[in-house]
Amino acid sequence: MIAKYNFLLPLVMLFALPSMAHAERDATAKETARVVTALTALGYRAIVDVDVVGNRFIVDARSPKGREVDVEVDRRTLRVIRERRS
């Protein structure tokens, strides 16, 4: 019976691996310090959470206009890619 479904494992792995490559994790202390410094220089404040998803940081903060936002920041350049209201 088990041998009958052996073909499913490669299919499951094929679809699972790409999603695992972009799994979310907390930023390290060093990464967080870099992001906080960069965003503070741009006027963001109240930065409370920095996560890593793929090649981006996802940050909960207050925008320069005072709105609660989620900010996507490029991990390499630290440039703001997108800002969305929380």
matplotlib code that plots the C-alpha trace (Angstrom):
import matplotlib.pyplot as plt

x = [0.0, 2.8, 4.7, 1.5, 2.0, 5.8, 5.4, 3.8, 6.9, 8.8, 5.7, 5.2, 8.8, 8.7, 5.9, 7.2, 10.7, 10.0, 7.8, 10.4, 13.0, 11.0, 10.1, 9.8, 12.2, 13.1, 16.0, 19.2, 20.3, 22.8, 20.2, 17.7, 20.3, 21.0, 17.3, 16.5, 19.4, 18.3, 14.6, 15.2, 17.3, 14.3, 11.9, 10.3, 9.9, 8.4, 10.0, 8.8, 9.3, 11.8, 11.3, 13.2, 11.3, 13.5, 15.6, 13.5, 12.9, 9.3, 9.2, 6.3, 6.8, 5.3, 5.8, 7.2, 3.5, 2.6, 0.7, 1.2, 2.7, 4.4, 7.6, 9.4, 13.1, 15.7, 18.1, 21.1, 20.6, 18.3, 16.1, 12.4, 10.6, 7.0, 5.0, 1.6, -0.8, -1.0]
y = [0.0, 2.5, 1.8, 2.8, 6.5, 6.8, 9.2, 11.8, 12.6, 14.3, 16.3, 17.4, 18.5, 20.3, 22.6, 22.8, 23.9, 27.3, 28.3, 27.2, 29.4, 32.5, 31.5, 34.3, 34.7, 37.4, 39.7, 39.3, 42.1, 43.3, 43.3, 45.1, 47.8, 48.4, 48.6, 50.9, 53.2, 53.4, 54.0, 56.5, 58.5, 58.6, 59.8, 56.5, 56.0, 53.5, 50.6, 47.6, 44.5, 43.5, 40.3, 38.7, 37.3, 36.2, 39.2, 41.8, 43.0, 43.5, 46.3, 47.5, 51.2, 54.7, 56.6, 60.1, 61.2, 59.4, 56.4, 52.8, 51.1, 47.9, 48.8, 46.4, 47.1, 45.6, 43.5, 44.4, 48.1, 49.0, 51.0, 51.2, 49.0, 49.5, 51.0, 49.8, 50.8, 48.3]
z = [0.0, 0.9, -2.3, -4.2, -3.0, -3.2, -6.2, -3.9, -1.9, -4.7, -5.6, -2.0, -1.7, -5.1, -3.7, -0.1, -0.8, -2.5, 0.5, 3.0, 1.2, 2.2, 5.7, 8.1, 11.0, 13.5, 12.6, 14.5, 16.9, 14.3, 11.5, 13.7, 14.6, 10.9, 10.0, 12.9, 12.0, 8.4, 9.0, 11.8, 9.4, 7.1, 9.8, 10.9, 14.6, 17.1, 15.4, 17.3, 15.2, 12.5, 10.6, 7.7, 4.8, 1.8, 0.8, 2.7, 6.2, 7.2, 9.9, 12.1, 12.6, 12.5, 9.3, 9.2, 8.9, 12.2, 10.7, 11.8, 8.9, 7.7, 5.9, 3.4, 3.3, 1.0, 3.1, 1.0, 0.3, 3.2, 0.8, 1.5, -1.1, 0.1, 2.9, 3.8, 6.6, 9.4]

ax = plt.figure().add_subplot(projection="3d")
ax.plot(x, y, z, "-o")
ax.set_aspect("equal")
plt.show()
